[in-house]
Amino acid sequence: MSKEQLLLKIEQKRNELVEIVLKHGFTAEPTIKVSQDLDGLLNQYNTGNDQKSLSN
């Protein structure tokens, strides 16, 4: 997945998280699930950037 595609998925997941928080609250199970999904995408993005900086 390209960096641009990953950034798009992160933005979409962030928007989804905002909607779910407004609907269910911060501690609801759906909120936690989407938050964990977003964390995974952010970790994937950061790991990719770390790998690129190490290879330079």
URZILIN-V656196 format. One line per field, one symbol per residue. ss: DSSP state (H for helix, E for strand, - for the rest). A space follows every 10 residues. Layout:
BEGIN
ss=???
END
This chain:
BEGIN
ss=--HHHHHHHH HHHHHHHHHH HHHH----HH HHHHHHHHHH HHHHHHHHHH HHHHH-
END
